[in-house]
Amino acid sequence: MDFGYTEEQELFRRSMRHWVDNEIPKEYANRLEQQEYEFPHELWDKFTEAGFHAIGIDEKYGGQGGDIISQMILCRELARSLAGLTWVWGISSFSGAKSVGLYGSEQQKLELLPRLARGEIKFAIAYTEPAGGTDLLGAMTTTAVRAGDGWVINGQKIWSTAAHVADYLLLLARTAPVTAKKSAGTTLFLVPGKQDGVTTRQIPKIGMRSVGSCEVWLDDAWVPDELVLGEPGNGFKQSLGTLNNERIMLAALCVGIIDGVLEDALDYLAAREVFGKRLEQLQVLQHYIADMKMMQSQAELMTFNAAWRQSEGLECGLESNMAKVVSSENAGKCSDLALQMFGGMGYAYETNPQRYWRDARLYRIGPIANEMARNSIAEALGMPRSF
Ligand SMILES: Cc1cc2nc3c(=O)[nH]c(=O)nc-3n(C[C@H](O)[C@H](O)[C@H](O)COP(=O)(O)OP(=O)(O)OC[C@H]3O[C@@H](n4cnc5c(N)ncnc54)[C@H](O)[C@@H]3O)c2cc1C
């Protein structure tokens, strides 16, 4: 079994690393991240120029093609510098374009995918509601009611990242009363983000601050039938089709965070002196570095394994959940160790580890909380459902 990159993948990885170091180094990411509430459009434009929005989109619809492995490499290399700002690329790409590619009608694909590939439109995901994200269906009160040749949507969403700048919200709403099977009667809509009846408010937060995450209110927002994604009544089931992809990408993002903090820690230990010695000569700090390296390898192998299974068309739900949990927890531990090794300067906004540390904290909570991912892992082993 070989989880190494092919020659072509390795070339792509190297070109990505070169691009990141030249175009979006860590100082650049630090500066962007400090502009709270202001979406980093210039970063989006750099991705557009580099063609990254087209990766993963079928060539037939104006994309560059590329499977989950290319997306995983791109995601990891971006996150090595950008950490959570990687979502500026990720939401439209591995959540938005993936959903349209999987469930869109031919007309939706022809209309939306080329524009996504050219970086002309942005997507946001609006699933979570204020009453709960883990028990999404139990908490969901947003409704869409038939009106002429469309639907009127009313309700509220929360934590919809980049909703304030999105051209389309991929939104889940209830279109039929709740029955014993809670997932039935839900529908996915592509709601134009800048239309009447849609308002947003950014929620101040501790990490990935310039990519705003929003509350979204829908007050009689009308959406035509052409903007229903997939089959009405089957929305939740369809949303499950993108979950493995999202978990693998999140795991890759966390591996990128580990890459970023490990190299920073090595540089810092080599440069700073205490007691007439460089920090790198202290055994305890060497052990921290060794721990980080082992956590990097563990997360990397589990992420590769899940991505490889997905690319081979093998069942990968268990592997994606495990990669997500391990990578997010290792990214948190590694960024915390890096911050510790920077001493007091680790606590300063002008150094890097704190940004990774704040961003990594989220990934144990979302897109799926690690407690819920563990529930699924236990269920995959035949244990009874615990909720
Ligand atoms: C910065 C940020 C960005 C986000 N971006 C988006 C986005 O773009 N689009 C979107 O739709 N959502 C987004 N989310 C929402 C995210 O997916 C949810 O926060 C997440 O799913 C958890 O839901 P919750 O916050 O309602 O917590 P809750 O569901 O209320 O959970 C609270 C706690 O209870 C635990 N818990 C709940 N049920 C169980 C159970 N059965 N077993 C064990 N433990 C359980 C959870 O693990 C958690 O620890 C974002 C969230 C944040 C913070």
The ligand as a Tripos MOL2 file, in Angstrom:
@<TRIPOS>MOLECULE
LIG
   53    58     1     0     0
SMALL
NO_CHARGES

@<TRIPOS>ATOM
      1 C1        -17.1940   29.8580   13.1510 C.3       1 LIG1
      2 C2        -18.2610   28.9210   12.7350 C.ar      1 LIG1
      3 C3        -18.5400   28.7550   11.3870 C.ar      1 LIG1
      4 C4        -19.5890   27.9330   10.9840 C.ar      1 LIG1
      5 N1        -19.9130   27.8750    9.6510 N.ar      1 LIG1
      6 C5        -21.0780   27.2520    9.2950 C.ar      1 LIG1
      7 C6        -21.5780   27.3640    7.9440 C.ar      1 LIG1
      8 O1        -20.9480   27.9760    7.0640 O.2       1 LIG1
      9 N2        -22.7880   26.8240    7.6650 N.ar      1 LIG1
     10 C7        -23.5350   26.1500    8.6050 C.ar      1 LIG1
     11 O2        -24.6180   25.6860    8.2850 O.2       1 LIG1
     12 N3        -23.0600   25.9980    9.8720 N.ar      1 LIG1
     13 C8        -21.8710   26.5380   10.2340 C.ar      1 LIG1
     14 N4        -21.4060   26.4410   11.5350 N.ar      1 LIG1
     15 C9        -22.2170   25.7150   12.5130 C.3       1 LIG1
     16 C10       -21.5730   24.4300   13.0110 C.3       1 LIG1
     17 O3        -21.6880   23.4360   12.0400 O.3       1 LIG1
     18 C11       -22.2650   24.0860   14.3440 C.3       1 LIG1
     19 O4        -21.8160   25.0400   15.3010 O.3       1 LIG1
     20 C12       -21.9690   22.6860   14.8030 C.3       1 LIG1
     21 O5        -22.6080   21.7620   13.9620 O.3       1 LIG1
     22 C13       -22.4580   22.4660   16.2440 C.3       1 LIG1
     23 O6        -23.7850   22.8570   16.3970 O.3       1 LIG1
     24 P1        -24.2080   23.8400   17.6020 P.3       1 LIG1
     25 O7        -23.2790   24.9780   17.6060 O.co2     1 LIG1
     26 O8        -25.6390   24.1560   17.4800 O.co2     1 LIG1
     27 O9        -23.9370   23.0190   18.9240 O.3       1 LIG1
     28 P2        -24.9890   22.0140   19.6250 P.3       1 LIG1
     29 O10       -25.5760   21.1370   18.5860 O.co2     1 LIG1
     30 O11       -25.9000   22.7890   20.4770 O.co2     1 LIG1
     31 O12       -24.0260   21.1450   20.5340 O.3       1 LIG1
     32 C14       -23.5430   21.6030   21.8100 C.3       1 LIG1
     33 C15       -22.6350   20.5380   22.4180 C.3       1 LIG1
     34 O13       -23.3810   19.3260   22.6350 O.3       1 LIG1
     35 C16       -22.7530   18.2220   22.0190 C.3       1 LIG1
     36 N5        -23.7610   17.2930   21.5100 N.ar      1 LIG1
     37 C17       -24.9110   17.6000   20.8470 C.ar      1 LIG1
     38 N6        -25.5700   16.4750   20.5180 N.ar      1 LIG1
     39 C18       -24.8140   15.4470   20.9480 C.ar      1 LIG1
     40 C19       -24.9470   14.0240   20.9240 C.ar      1 LIG1
     41 N7        -25.9970   13.4110   20.3570 N.pl3     1 LIG1
     42 N8        -23.9760   13.2630   21.4890 N.ar      1 LIG1
     43 C20       -22.9000   13.8550   22.0720 C.ar      1 LIG1
     44 N9        -22.7200   15.1960   22.1480 N.ar      1 LIG1
     45 C21       -23.6570   15.9660   21.5970 C.ar      1 LIG1
     46 C22       -21.9660   18.8410   20.8700 C.3       1 LIG1
     47 O14       -20.9360   17.9870   20.4590 O.3       1 LIG1
     48 C23       -21.4770   20.1380   21.4820 C.3       1 LIG1
     49 O15       -20.3310   19.8760   22.2420 O.3       1 LIG1
     50 C24       -20.3220   27.2090   11.9520 C.ar      1 LIG1
     51 C25       -20.0130   27.3410   13.3110 C.ar      1 LIG1
     52 C26       -19.0160   28.1930   13.7090 C.ar      1 LIG1
     53 C27       -18.7380   28.3690   15.1800 C.3       1 LIG1
@<TRIPOS>BOND
     1     1     2 1
     2     2     3 ar
     3     2    52 ar
     4     3     4 ar
     5     4     5 ar
     6     4    50 ar
     7     5     6 ar
     8     6     7 ar
     9     6    13 1
    10     7     8 2
    11     7     9 ar
    12     9    10 ar
    13    10    11 2
    14    10    12 ar
    15    12    13 ar
    16    13    14 ar
    17    14    15 1
    18    14    50 ar
    19    15    16 1
    20    16    17 1
    21    16    18 1
    22    18    19 1
    23    18    20 1
    24    20    21 1
    25    20    22 1
    26    22    23 1
    27    23    24 1
    28    24    25 2
    29    24    26 1
    30    24    27 1
    31    27    28 1
    32    28    29 2
    33    28    30 1
    34    28    31 1
    35    31    32 1
    36    32    33 1
    37    33    34 1
    38    33    48 1
    39    34    35 1
    40    35    36 1
    41    35    46 1
    42    36    37 ar
    43    36    45 ar
    44    37    38 ar
    45    38    39 ar
    46    39    40 ar
    47    39    45 ar
    48    40    41 1
    49    40    42 ar
    50    42    43 ar
    51    43    44 ar
    52    44    45 ar
    53    46    47 1
    54    46    48 1
    55    48    49 1
    56    50    51 ar
    57    51    52 ar
    58    52    53 1
@<TRIPOS>SUBSTRUCTURE
     1 LIG1         1 GROUP 0 **** ****
